Amino acid sequence: MSRFATKEDLLSDASSARERLDRLLSAMPDEAKLVVIDDGMTAKDFIAHRMEWGRMMLRWYSEAAARGSPVVPAENHTWGTLRALNAEIYDRYVDASLHDLESEFRSVHDELFVVIADCSDAELFEKHFYDFTGTSDLATYFTSATGGHYRSAYKHINRWWRANKAAYSTE
């Protein structure tokens, strides 16, 4: 069950988590976003990961809304193979430019917001409204692709940035 009771609360949570992540990323010079910070990943990699999971969420929703049966989480993957799926996502974007990923991340986020805003309360909060959500509701899935994922990225990036920002100071 979603931790939110209203669409407004869901959107507010996603927005505030995203704004916090954006403030952190904007405080970092581009070269710092390319340094490995955690588990072999750079801030750029964290951005790519969140962008791709947002894209997957948009695909799941659009296929389900068109009365289809989306493959969740992805073709040839189950929830038990997330480590392999995440490695594929990393490999897909490792050579992408930071600028392109940041731009696409903003675009995916904006699209998620439009989709959430257009959903009915029944779509968001009734369990089993869409089969792909299993025992969860759609709002839980959207939270995972937005606020929850943004908070996770913030935590990892911020921990590294607090310990290393002095090395990037121009003062």
N, C-alpha and C positions, 0 to 999 in steps of 0.2 A: 504494500500500500504506500502511496506517495506520502511524503512528509508534509505536503502542502494540501490545503483544502480549497484554494482558489487559484485560478489561472493567474491572477494578478500577483499572488505570492510567489508562484513559480517563476514568472517573468522577472519579478523584482530580485529574487535570489540569483537568478542567472545573470542579470544585469550587474548587480553589485559585485559578484565574484569575477565577472569579466572585466569590469572597470578596475578592480584591484590588481588583476593580472596585467592589464594594459599599462597601469601606472608603473608597475615594476619593470616591465619590458621597456617602456619608454625611458626609464632612468638608466638603462644599460646601453653602452655603445655597441654597435653592431659586432665588433670584434669579440666582445665578451659573450655574445650569443652563440658564438661558434666554438667555444671552449667546452670540453667535456666537463660536466658538472655532477652527474650522478648516473651510475649504472651504464657507463659508456655513452650517455646521451648528452647532447648540447641543448641549450634553450631552443635553438632552431628545431631540433628533433622533437622536443616536447610540443612545440607549436604544430609541427607536421602531424604528430600523433593525434592531437586534439582535433585538428582540421579533418583528418580522415575519419575518425569516429563520428564526427558531426555529419559528414557526408553519408556514412553508413546509416545513421539514424534517419536522415532525410529519405534515403532510398527505402528503408524498411517501412517508414510511414507512408510514402507515396504508393508503394506497391500494395500495402494493406488497405489503404483508403480506396484504391481502385479494385478492391475485392480480390487481390492476389494473395499469394502466400510467400512473403519474402524469405530468403535464406538468411537465417540469423545464427551466428553473427556474420558469417561470410561463406562463400562457396568453398567447399572442402574443409570447413572448420566447424567446431562445436565450441561451447563455452569451456570445455576442457582443454582446448588447444589454443587458448588465447596467447600463450607465450609465442607460439609459432606464428600466429596471425600478426601479433605486434612486431615480430622480427621481419615479416614480409612488408609491413607498413614502413618500418625503418628503412629497409633496402630500397623501397620504391621512391623514397624522398631524400635519401642521404645526399644525393648530388643536386637537389633542387636549390634554387637561390633563396636566400633568406628573404629578400624583398618579395619574391613571388609567393612564398609560403605565408608571409605576414598578410599580404593582400588577400589571398584566398581564405585564410583563417577568418579575417573580418567578414568576407563575403558569406562564408558558410554560417558564421554566427548570426549575421543579419537574416539569412534565410531561415534559420531555425526559429528566430524570434517571430518572423511573419507566420510561419506554419503554426507555432504554438498559439499565437494570438488568434488565428483563424479556427482553431479547434474548438469544438463544443465542450462544455463541462463533462458531458457524458463520455465523449471520446477520451478526455484526459483522465478522468477519475473513476470510471467504472471498470472493474476488473473484467477481463475476458471480452472487452469491447472489440479488441483485435486479437486474433489467435496467437500472433507471434509474441505477445507480451507474457504468455503463460499465466502464472499466478500473480503477476504484477499488473499495475495499470500503466497506461501510456505516459503519464506524468513522471513516473519513476524512471522510465527510459529517457525521457527528455532531460530530467535532472542529471542523469549520468552523463549525458552528452554535452551538458552545458555547465551549470554551477558546480556540480561534483567534480567534473574533470578540470575545470578552471582552478578550483581550490587545490587540487592535487598538484597541478603544474606549478602553481604559485608556491606551495610548500617546498617543493624540490628546488626550484630556481632561487627562491628567496634565501634559503639556507646557504646555498653556494655564494650568492651575491653578497650577503652580509659579511661573509668571511673573506671575500676577494675584491670588493669594490674599491678599496684603497689603492689597489694596483692599477686601477683605471682612472684615478682622479687626475684632473688636469690642473688642479690648483697648486 
